[in-house]
């Protein structure tokens, strides 16, 4: 096991959607553990601010590149910039994603929104993997990571567009881990449960504290508030040599939420309470 402070020492990483939320937390943790990082995002002000914030700690080991993951030229440029600036690419974390509209009923779903969500979440991940593989195959090493979602293992709780896009990301990961394994390239997914990132709070139209209260009330694992840093720690593990023989997994980080359906227990409790019985 490598020493914790230097577990990513010498690694070069790209984090798409790296300017905020899970991406920002991952960038901060990657640099803390010694990696050189390219922040790739469309949020230029946030990306530059994060980069400047980390310069005092990491010197010129963090750079920002504008990258719309739905544009192949942007993704190619991000990969080429990483190789040009730092000499190689070890970790490609395809993290950029959007929730889209909260359309839960198929008859009320907007078709253009569905296409847009799929374009960002799935096609964007495909492009990131494609151009990472372009430089990793000749090097015969590398790690490709994707942010999927607990929506890939839990049904009926997320909009159709988002759920489909995240299932597709897991399918892409599984195909790629087989194809690219012969080149020593590991490919894995991280599937977060709900975390009060700006992406979720903005979609729900609630303050972070209110969202945290909801998440804690619904959580299976109590006494813990889920954070973006928890997902970033999973990315550090999968990007480091500590997981050198781990490939093809969908690592669900949701405090066991996806292991159970609480509806039956909830209805029983409500029924017994109405009847004045104890459960």
C-alpha positions as CSV (number, residue, x, y, z in Angstrom):
1,X,0.0,0.0,0.0
2,X,1.4,3.4,-0.9
3,X,1.8,6.0,1.7
4,X,-1.3,8.2,2.0
5,X,0.3,11.6,1.5
6,X,1.9,10.5,-1.8
7,X,-0.6,8.0,-3.1
8,X,-1.0,9.9,-6.5
9,X,2.6,11.2,-6.6
10,X,3.7,11.5,-10.2
11,X,0.2,10.9,-11.7
12,X,-1.3,13.2,-14.3
13,X,-5.1,13.5,-14.3
14,X,-7.9,15.2,-16.2
15,X,-11.1,15.8,-14.3
16,X,-14.0,16.9,-16.5
17,X,-16.7,18.9,-14.7
18,X,-13.8,19.7,-12.4
19,X,-14.8,23.3,-11.5
20,X,-17.5,22.5,-8.9
21,X,-19.2,19.8,-6.9
22,X,-17.7,16.3,-7.0
23,X,-15.2,17.4,-9.7
24,X,-13.9,20.3,-7.5
25,X,-13.5,18.0,-4.5
26,X,-11.7,15.5,-6.6
27,X,-9.3,18.1,-8.0
28,X,-8.5,19.3,-4.5
29,X,-7.9,15.7,-3.3
30,X,-5.9,14.7,-6.3
31,X,-3.5,17.6,-5.9
32,X,-3.3,17.0,-2.1
33,X,-2.1,13.5,-2.9
34,X,0.5,14.6,-5.4
35,X,-1.2,14.5,-8.8
36,X,-0.8,17.0,-11.5
37,X,-4.3,18.0,-12.7
38,X,-6.1,19.5,-15.7
39,X,-9.4,21.0,-14.7
40,X,-11.7,20.6,-17.7
41,X,-15.0,22.5,-17.5
42,X,-17.3,25.0,-19.2
43,X,-17.6,27.1,-16.0
44,X,-14.6,29.3,-16.8
45,X,-14.8,31.7,-13.9
46,X,-15.1,28.8,-11.3
47,X,-12.4,26.8,-13.0
48,X,-9.9,29.7,-13.1
49,X,-10.7,30.6,-9.5
50,X,-10.1,27.0,-8.3
51,X,-6.9,26.8,-10.3
52,X,-5.7,30.1,-8.7
53,X,-6.7,28.9,-5.3
54,X,-4.6,25.7,-5.7
55,X,-1.5,27.4,-7.2
56,X,-0.2,28.4,-3.8
57,X,-0.3,24.8,-2.7
58,X,0.6,23.0,-5.9
59,X,2.5,25.5,-8.0
60,X,1.9,25.1,-11.7
61,X,0.7,21.5,-11.2
62,X,-2.9,22.5,-11.8
63,X,-4.2,24.1,-15.0
64,X,-7.6,25.0,-16.3
65,X,-8.9,24.2,-19.8
66,X,-12.3,25.2,-21.2
67,X,-13.9,21.9,-22.3
68,X,-17.4,21.2,-23.5
69,X,-17.5,17.4,-23.3
70,X,-20.0,17.2,-26.1
71,X,-17.5,18.8,-28.5
72,X,-14.9,16.3,-29.6
73,X,-12.4,19.1,-30.4
74,X,-12.6,20.4,-26.9
75,X,-12.1,16.9,-25.4
76,X,-9.1,16.2,-27.7
77,X,-7.6,19.6,-26.7
78,X,-7.9,18.8,-23.0
79,X,-6.1,15.5,-23.5
80,X,-3.5,17.0,-25.8
81,X,-2.9,19.8,-23.3
82,X,-2.4,17.4,-20.4
83,X,0.2,15.5,-22.4
84,X,1.9,18.7,-23.7
85,X,2.1,20.3,-20.3
86,X,2.8,17.3,-18.1
87,X,4.2,14.7,-20.5
88,X,1.5,11.9,-20.1
89,X,-2.0,11.1,-18.9
90,X,-2.5,8.5,-16.1
91,X,-6.1,9.2,-15.0
92,X,-9.0,10.3,-17.1
93,X,-12.0,11.1,-14.8
94,X,-15.1,11.6,-16.9
95,X,-17.1,13.3,-14.3
96,X,-19.0,16.0,-16.1
97,X,-22.8,15.6,-16.1
98,X,-26.1,17.3,-15.9
99,X,-29.4,16.2,-14.2
100,X,-31.6,17.7,-16.9
101,X,-35.3,18.5,-16.2
102,X,-37.0,16.7,-13.4
103,X,-39.4,14.8,-15.8
104,X,-40.6,11.7,-14.0
105,X,-43.5,10.8,-16.3
106,X,-42.7,9.7,-19.8
107,X,-45.8,11.3,-21.3
108,X,-44.6,14.7,-19.9
109,X,-40.9,14.2,-20.8
110,X,-39.3,16.7,-23.1
111,X,-37.5,15.0,-26.0
112,X,-34.9,17.7,-26.5
113,X,-34.0,17.5,-22.8
114,X,-33.6,13.7,-23.1
115,X,-31.2,14.2,-26.0
116,X,-29.2,16.9,-24.2
117,X,-28.8,14.8,-21.0
118,X,-27.7,11.8,-23.0
119,X,-25.3,14.0,-25.0
120,X,-23.5,15.4,-22.0
121,X,-23.6,12.4,-19.6
122,X,-23.0,9.5,-22.1
123,X,-21.6,10.9,-25.3
124,X,-19.3,13.2,-23.3
125,X,-18.1,10.2,-21.3
126,X,-17.5,8.3,-24.6
127,X,-15.4,11.1,-26.0
128,X,-13.3,11.4,-22.8
129,X,-12.6,7.7,-22.9
130,X,-11.9,7.7,-26.6
131,X,-9.2,10.4,-26.4
132,X,-7.8,9.1,-23.2
133,X,-7.4,5.7,-24.8
134,X,-5.7,7.3,-27.7
135,X,-2.7,8.2,-25.5
136,X,-3.0,5.4,-22.9
137,X,-2.9,2.5,-25.4
138,X,0.6,3.3,-26.7
139,X,1.8,3.9,-23.1
140,X,0.2,0.6,-22.1
141,X,-1.1,2.0,-18.8
142,X,-3.7,4.3,-17.4
143,X,-7.0,4.6,-15.6
144,X,-10.3,5.7,-17.0
145,X,-13.0,6.6,-14.5
146,X,-16.6,7.6,-15.0
147,X,-19.1,9.2,-12.7
148,X,-22.3,7.2,-13.1
149,X,-25.0,7.3,-10.4
150,X,-26.9,5.2,-7.9
151,X,-29.6,5.6,-10.5
152,X,-27.8,2.9,-12.4
153,X,-28.8,0.4,-9.6
154,X,-32.0,1.9,-8.2
155,X,-35.1,2.3,-10.3
156,X,-37.9,4.8,-10.3
157,X,-36.3,7.6,-8.3
158,X,-34.7,9.7,-11.1
159,X,-35.9,11.1,-14.4
160,X,-35.8,8.7,-17.3
161,X,-33.2,10.8,-19.2
162,X,-30.8,10.8,-16.3
163,X,-31.3,7.1,-15.4
164,X,-30.8,5.9,-19.0
165,X,-27.7,8.1,-19.4
166,X,-26.1,6.7,-16.3
167,X,-27.0,3.0,-17.1
168,X,-25.3,3.6,-20.5
169,X,-22.2,4.9,-18.8
170,X,-21.9,1.7,-16.8
171,X,-22.4,-0.3,-20.0
172,X,-19.6,1.7,-21.7
173,X,-17.3,1.1,-18.7
174,X,-17.9,-2.7,-18.9
175,X,-17.2,-2.9,-22.6
176,X,-14.1,-0.7,-22.3
177,X,-12.6,-2.7,-19.4
178,X,-12.5,-5.8,-21.6
179,X,-11.2,-4.0,-24.7
180,X,-8.5,-1.9,-22.9
181,X,-7.4,-4.5,-20.3
182,X,-5.0,-6.0,-22.8
183,X,-3.1,-2.7,-22.7
184,X,-2.9,-2.5,-18.9
185,X,-5.7,0.1,-18.8
186,X,-8.1,-0.1,-15.9
187,X,-11.7,1.2,-16.4
188,X,-14.2,1.7,-13.5
189,X,-17.3,3.6,-12.5
190,X,-18.2,5.5,-9.4
191,X,-21.9,5.7,-8.7
192,X,-22.7,8.3,-6.0
193,X,-25.9,8.4,-4.1
194,X,-27.4,11.8,-3.7
195,X,-25.0,14.4,-2.4
196,X,-25.8,18.1,-1.9
197,X,-23.6,19.4,-4.6
198,X,-24.6,22.6,-6.6
199,X,-26.0,20.3,-9.3
200,X,-28.5,18.7,-6.9
201,X,-29.4,21.8,-4.9
202,X,-30.0,23.8,-8.0
203,X,-32.1,21.1,-9.5
204,X,-34.2,20.8,-6.3
205,X,-34.3,24.6,-5.7
206,X,-33.3,24.2,-2.1
207,X,-30.5,25.3,0.2
208,X,-27.7,22.9,0.9
209,X,-28.7,22.5,4.6
210,X,-32.3,21.6,3.6
211,X,-31.0,19.0,1.0
212,X,-28.6,17.5,3.6
213,X,-31.6,17.1,6.0
214,X,-33.5,15.2,3.4
215,X,-30.6,13.0,2.5
216,X,-29.8,12.2,6.2
217,X,-33.5,11.4,6.9
218,X,-33.6,9.0,3.9
219,X,-30.2,7.4,4.5
220,X,-29.7,3.8,5.5
221,X,-26.4,4.6,7.1
222,X,-27.0,7.1,9.9
223,X,-24.8,9.5,11.7
224,X,-23.0,10.4,8.5
225,X,-23.7,13.3,6.1
226,X,-22.8,12.3,2.6
227,X,-20.4,14.8,0.9
228,X,-18.7,15.3,-2.4
229,X,-15.4,14.5,-0.6
230,X,-16.6,10.9,-0.1
231,X,-16.9,10.4,-3.8
232,X,-13.5,12.1,-4.4
233,X,-11.9,9.6,-2.0
234,X,-13.3,6.8,-4.1
235,X,-11.8,8.4,-7.2
236,X,-8.4,8.6,-5.4
237,X,-8.6,4.9,-4.5
238,X,-9.5,3.8,-8.1
239,X,-7.0,6.2,-9.6
240,X,-4.1,5.0,-7.4
241,X,-1.9,1.9,-7.5
242,X,-3.8,0.7,-4.4
243,X,-6.4,-0.6,-6.8
244,X,-4.0,-1.9,-9.4
245,X,-6.0,-5.1,-10.0
246,X,-9.4,-3.5,-9.8
247,X,-11.2,-3.0,-13.1
248,X,-14.7,-3.4,-14.4
249,X,-16.5,-2.4,-11.2
250,X,-19.3,0.0,-10.6
251,X,-18.4,1.3,-7.1
252,X,-21.6,2.4,-5.5
253,X,-21.0,5.1,-2.8
254,X,-24.4,5.5,-1.2
255,X,-24.2,4.3,2.4
256,X,-26.1,1.1,1.4
257,X,-29.2,3.0,0.3
258,X,-29.5,0.9,-2.9
259,X,-29.5,-2.4,-0.9
260,X,-33.1,-2.1,0.3
261,X,-36.5,-0.8,-0.6
262,X,-37.9,0.8,2.5
263,X,-41.5,1.2,1.2
264,X,-42.9,-2.0,2.8
265,X,-41.5,-1.1,6.2
266,X,-42.7,2.4,5.9
267,X,-46.3,1.4,5.0
268,X,-46.4,-1.2,7.8
269,X,-45.3,1.4,10.3
270,X,-47.8,3.9,9.1
271,X,-50.6,1.3,9.2
272,X,-49.7,0.2,12.8
273,X,-49.5,3.8,14.0
274,X,-52.9,4.5,12.6
275,X,-54.2,1.4,14.5
276,X,-52.4,2.4,17.6
277,X,-50.1,-0.6,17.6
278,X,-46.3,-0.7,18.2
279,X,-43.8,-1.9,15.7
